[in-house]
Amino acid sequence: MSLNIGIIGLGFMGKMHFNTYAKIKGAKVTAIADVDVRKRSGDWSGIVGNIGAAGGRQNLRGIHVYENAADLLKDPAVDIVDITLPTYLHARWAIRALKSGHHVICEKPMALKSAEAVAMIAAARAARRKLFIAQCIRFWPAYAKARELVRSKKLGKVVSAVFTRVSPRPTWSWQRFLEDPRKSGACALDLHIHDADFVLYMLGQPRSVLSRAVKNKNGGLDHITTFYNYAPGTLIQAEGAWEYNAGFPFSMTFRIALEKATLIFDAQGLQLCPAKGQAKPVAVAEGDGYFHELKHFLDCIRRNCASPVVPPESALRSVQLIEAEVKSARSGKIVRFK
Ligand SMILES: NC(=O)c1ccc[n+]([C@@H]2O[C@H](COP(=O)([O-])OP(=O)(O)OC[C@H]3O[C@@H](n4cnc5c(N)ncnc54)[C@H](O)[C@@H]3O)[C@@H](O)[C@H]2O)c1
């Protein structure tokens, strides 16, 4: 039996999810909703982002197409609602979709504010529906493998780690919402959360954070570097930036130094540098994080179980972590967790 999905918001991520569901057996996009008439007509040539090619002409025959997301929620051909809307709309539409009896997959960051994320979790509990937050880096094969190696302790303890995610300025978004910190949370919440979330997923809650940042003229943080305080003697940091000019290539990298080996990830893939000899490639799963996360969420719905990889409470903690980082960057002080 196929799982019927309705996607709300057909932009960069909506297109990515649409194309990804086409690769997942038993997944069927039955409806889409977008306020943009061009996208509803199947002209997806204007859909771009910081990875992948621009869209083209999309055949939407057989798919129910809505201007108003509320109409998609009334469509009996939709079991699961996938929210790929601008961040400031996540909580509002996730809660409406849960209340109307749908399971919800929602893009990261879970919400603009942690209080909204708390309300989303409460709505899922009250409706007895599942809520999945698309923290795709937890599923990205090289990151998932690195976490597995770290957690296995085979290579000893983590001594230091550096994560980077750097991008040109995101100029593609609907009504330029990404560039408005009140709608996207700026680079700190939108882009850097991928690595903050992964640090939490790999190492657990730090004792405190210390951040430094570059502000844009709207007051949003366009470039942030955070030190996560774990055991004394370890150095864990992550840098997210989207202040660079158009020609700058997007990249995501990490280096994790363990007692017995160093893991590195960059455009060449995941490699392990042993105590002696050359770096060697580490085999990872095929495909990208979007495929693995969406397949996992659909498997959870089929098996009627919660996600062990992304319980929504853990995505809430990532939003709270970013709030602490932003507080630290703005005050110049260390922010401690209780
Ligand atoms: N996981 C990732 O790697 C990743 C990458 C990029 C973006 N994102 C997240 O995905 C979300 C969307 O970002 P994006 O880059 O796709 O943005 P986008 O601007 O490309 O797409 C947003 C879409 O929502 C539509 N829309 C706006 N208001 C609407 C409404 N009320 N009803 C229906 N449609 C509406 C717009 O027309 C647009 O098509 C953000 O929260 C962002 O943080 C995640």
The ligand as an SDF file (V2000), in Angstrom:
LIG
                    3D

 44 48  0  0  0  0  0  0  0  0999 V2000
   17.4590   20.3500    4.8820 N   0  0  0  0  0  0  0  0  0  0  0  0
   18.1200   21.1840    4.0980 C   0  0  0  0  0  0  0  0  0  0  0  0
   19.2210   20.8970    3.6360 O   0  0  0  0  0  0  0  0  0  0  0  0
   17.4810   22.5000    3.7370 C   0  0  0  0  0  0  0  0  0  0  0  0
   18.0080   23.2500    2.6680 C   0  0  0  0  0  0  0  0  0  0  0  0
   17.3630   24.4340    2.3320 C   0  0  0  0  0  0  0  0  0  0  0  0
   16.2520   24.8700    3.0380 C   0  0  0  0  0  0  0  0  0  0  0  0
   15.7880   24.1220    4.0880 N   0  0  0  0  0  0  0  0  0  0  0  0
   14.6200   24.5880    4.8720 C   0  0  0  0  0  0  0  0  0  0  0  0
   13.4430   24.4120    4.0720 O   0  0  0  0  0  0  0  0  0  0  0  0
   12.5270   25.4790    4.3140 C   0  0  0  0  0  0  0  0  0  0  0  0
   12.1700   26.1200    2.9680 C   0  0  0  0  0  0  0  0  0  0  0  0
   13.3410   26.6920    2.4130 O   0  0  0  0  0  0  0  0  0  0  0  0
   13.5190   26.8270    0.8260 P   0  0  0  0  0  0  0  0  0  0  0  0
   14.9400   27.1740    0.5740 O   0  0  0  0  0  0  0  0  0  0  0  0
   12.9240   25.6380    0.1400 O   0  0  0  0  0  0  0  0  0  0  0  0
   12.6170   28.1190    0.5550 O   0  0  0  0  0  0  0  0  0  0  0  0
   11.9470   28.5870   -0.8300 P   0  0  0  0  0  0  0  0  0  0  0  0
   11.7060   30.0340   -0.6990 O   0  0  0  0  0  0  0  0  0  0  0  0
   12.7580   28.1040   -1.9810 O   0  0  0  0  0  0  0  0  0  0  0  0
   10.5530   27.8080   -0.8530 O   0  0  0  0  0  0  0  0  0  0  0  0
    9.4640   28.1750   -0.0500 C   0  0  0  0  0  0  0  0  0  0  0  0
    8.1800   27.9150   -0.8540 C   0  0  0  0  0  0  0  0  0  0  0  0
    7.0430   28.1200   -0.0150 O   0  0  0  0  0  0  0  0  0  0  0  0
    6.0310   28.7670   -0.7910 C   0  0  0  0  0  0  0  0  0  0  0  0
    5.1040   29.4120    0.1280 N   0  0  0  0  0  0  0  0  0  0  0  0
    5.3110   30.5040    0.9000 C   0  0  0  0  0  0  0  0  0  0  0  0
    4.2240   30.7450    1.6820 N   0  0  0  0  0  0  0  0  0  0  0  0
    3.3370   29.7730    1.4110 C   0  0  0  0  0  0  0  0  0  0  0  0
    2.0490   29.4600    1.9080 C   0  0  0  0  0  0  0  0  0  0  0  0
    1.4450   30.1980    2.8760 N   0  0  0  0  0  0  0  0  0  0  0  0
    1.3940   28.3840    1.3890 N   0  0  0  0  0  0  0  0  0  0  0  0
    1.9670   27.6340    0.4150 C   0  0  0  0  0  0  0  0  0  0  0  0
    3.1830   27.8910   -0.1000 N   0  0  0  0  0  0  0  0  0  0  0  0
    3.8730   28.9390    0.3920 C   0  0  0  0  0  0  0  0  0  0  0  0
    6.7980   29.7000   -1.7050 C   0  0  0  0  0  0  0  0  0  0  0  0
    6.0450   30.0610   -2.8330 O   0  0  0  0  0  0  0  0  0  0  0  0
    8.0070   28.8290   -2.0500 C   0  0  0  0  0  0  0  0  0  0  0  0
    7.7420   28.0560   -3.2100 O   0  0  0  0  0  0  0  0  0  0  0  0
   13.2130   26.4330    5.2950 C   0  0  0  0  0  0  0  0  0  0  0  0
   12.7450   26.1970    6.5980 O   0  0  0  0  0  0  0  0  0  0  0  0
   14.6860   26.0800    5.1830 C   0  0  0  0  0  0  0  0  0  0  0  0
   15.3970   26.2770    6.3880 O   0  0  0  0  0  0  0  0  0  0  0  0
   16.3630   22.9560    4.4240 C   0  0  0  0  0  0  0  0  0  0  0  0
  1  2  1  0
  2  3  2  0
  2  4  1  0
  4  5  1  0
  4 44  2  0
  5  6  2  0
  6  7  1  0
  7  8  2  0
  8  9  1  0
  8 44  1  0
  9 10  1  0
  9 42  1  0
 10 11  1  0
 11 12  1  0
 11 40  1  0
 12 13  1  0
 13 14  1  0
 14 15  2  0
 14 16  1  0
 14 17  1  0
 17 18  1  0
 18 19  2  0
 18 20  1  0
 18 21  1  0
 21 22  1  0
 22 23  1  0
 23 24  1  0
 23 38  1  0
 24 25  1  0
 25 26  1  0
 25 36  1  0
 26 27  1  0
 26 35  1  0
 27 28  2  0
 28 29  1  0
 29 30  1  0
 29 35  2  0
 30 31  1  0
 30 32  2  0
 32 33  1  0
 33 34  2  0
 34 35  1  0
 36 37  1  0
 36 38  1  0
 38 39  1  0
 40 41  1  0
 40 42  1  0
 42 43  1  0
M  CHG  2   8   1  16  -1
M  END
$$$$
